[in-house]
Amino acid sequence: MHLHLPLILLLLFCCLIASLPLLFSCPPGCCCPRPGVLILCESLGLHVLPRSVPLTTSALSVARNHLCNVDNVLWRYSSLQELSLSHNRLDRFPRGLPPSLESLQLQENRITFITAGDLRNLGNLTRLDLEDNRIRAIQPGALLSLARLRMLSLKGNQLTSLPSHLPGSLTHLDVSANCISTLDLPSLAVLVNLQVLKINSNCLRSVPEHAFDGLPRLRSVELANNLWVCECDIMYLYRWLLMDRLRMASDLVCAAPLHLAHKLLLTLSVVAICPRILKPGERSAPVNASKVMLGNSSKESSNPTSDVIGTERTSCRSSLMNSNGKLPSVVNHTVSRSRQGSNQSSLEGLSYEQCLLLNSTYLVPQTTQTPHSPTTHEDPGCMNNTTNIHDGFLSTLAPIYSTSEAGVQDEATPRTLTQSNDPALVTLLSVLCVLTGLLLLAVLLLLRSLLWRTQRVAPLQSSVSSQRNS
């Protein structure tokens, strides 16, 4: 027995030496800066994952390929911490990922929804990037299992509201370039560690009361390019920004009402935004916020420096501008509704595509709106259950909101003087009218007095001359 033990150990050692090339080999065509640890298989036209990826890999990137399905392929990689599947053709969240993952990048795929089962075993994730997908819905509570998640990017999807039951560990949340029309207070209240919130380029019209009061660590908010209605409902956001938070919103532009459209929110007075907010005795001294100096908005980068895999993100969102460079009729419809003084939401009856059209045309200056027809490269082997929202959209939208070009031009004509509700301006005009009337009356009286004196002097002189002649 003792004689066979050294022989067995020798055989095991030889097997280990022979398997080392298999354990630390680099798959064909891939780049391996650190063999067995960091593997980069990008832009290779892959339809399946390479089978020769070492099991000891801790960082793997298969970005910019043609992957359609990677379910239950990576569960054996128990040391994998960073995985990039970006710029592929996945139509759903990959299943069977290893629980050891800390960073998962899935931007620019075709994912349409997120369920609780997709994220159940990913409790170690600290960063999840789902930018530029087609996500319309996230199952309530699906993100609660990510107890260590710090950075979540849902930019460039099709969400109409904030995901419910977000993990309280989040420090960076990016939901920009969606179609979120309201902020859910319960969803925001749990984000006690949130530092950066990006909700620009959505369809927000106002912010509910106390929306940001429960976020003590919030230091950066991006709110530009929304459909802000500068009326009484926006006063909470107006006051919140004036409390030493001007760096967060130096470029908030009003979309309605019509006489305040395209004006910066923080340059307006309280009376101009909400005339009824002041008592009648206080309207003579309105608070003017136009004297407040606006600082530059600070932009935070959400990409951590510790990530081994770093790929540049590109935006694939196309412009839905009409070919003649004018605003679509749906914009004219919404603006005309706000001009009528209605306090009801004009976005309640709009679909996601119509809301996106408003966002991409009305808020962007016309000099930057260039027609763009994106080209997509579809793979016949990939099953795609989603449809392109841009194809034929303008043609189907035209019958719903049909308006002539002349009507669009008439609606776009500014009517600031005729529709102004500023009490100070009305009072000033009234005083000027009264003074002008008094001045005209005084001139008439003076002319009458001079005429009367002239008539009296002329007969007197004629009588004196007649007496001298006699």
Number of C-alpha atoms within 10 A of each C-alpha: 5 6 7 8 10 11 11 11 11 11 12 12 12 11 11 12 11 11 12 10 12 15 17 19 16 23 18 10 12 17 15 17 11 13 17 21 18 21 25 20 23 21 15 13 14 17 16 14 15 15 8 13 23 21 17 17 21 20 22 23 22 25 26 21 20 21 24 22 20 18 13 12 16 17 15 13 19 16 17 24 19 22 23 23 23 26 24 24 23 24 21 23 21 19 18 17 23 20 19 19 23 20 23 20 22 23 26 26 24 24 24 19 16 18 16 15 13 17 21 15 18 24 18 18 23 19 24 19 19 24 26 27 24 24 22 17 17 18 14 14 14 20 23 19 19 23 17 18 25 19 22 20 21 25 25 25 25 22 23 19 20 23 19 19 18 25 22 20 19 23 20 24 22 22 25 24 26 27 31 25 22 16 18 16 17 13 17 21 17 18 24 17 17 22 18 22 19 21 25 22 25 28 25 22 24 22 20 16 14 13 18 18 11 14 17 12 13 18 15 20 23 23 21 21 24 27 25 24 24 26 21 18 18 19 19 16 18 21 13 16 16 15 8 9 17 18 19 21 25 22 20 21 24 24 25 23 21 24 21 22 19 16 16 17 25 25 17 18 17 21 21 20 22 17 18 12 13 15 9 10 7 10 16 12 10 16 15 14 15 13 11 11 11 17 13 12 16 14 13 15 8 15 11 10 7 7 12 15 17 13 13 4 12 11 11 11 13 13 19 23 21 16 12 9 14 15 20 25 22 21 19 22 17 18 20 19 18 20 15 10 12 11 12 9 13 15 17 9 9 13 12 19 17 19 23 21 23 28 24 22 21 23 20 13 10 13 7 10 18 15 14 13 11 12 6 7 6 11 12 7 10 15 13 16 10 11 8 9 10 14 11 9 14 16 9 10 15 13 10 10 15 13 15 9 12 9 11 18 12 10 15 14 10 13 12 11 10 8 11 13 16 17 16 14 12 12 12 10 12 12 12 12 12 10 12 12 12 12 12 11 12 12 12 11 12 12 11 12 11 10 11 11 10 11 10 10 10 10 10 10 10 10 10 10 10 9 8 7 6 5
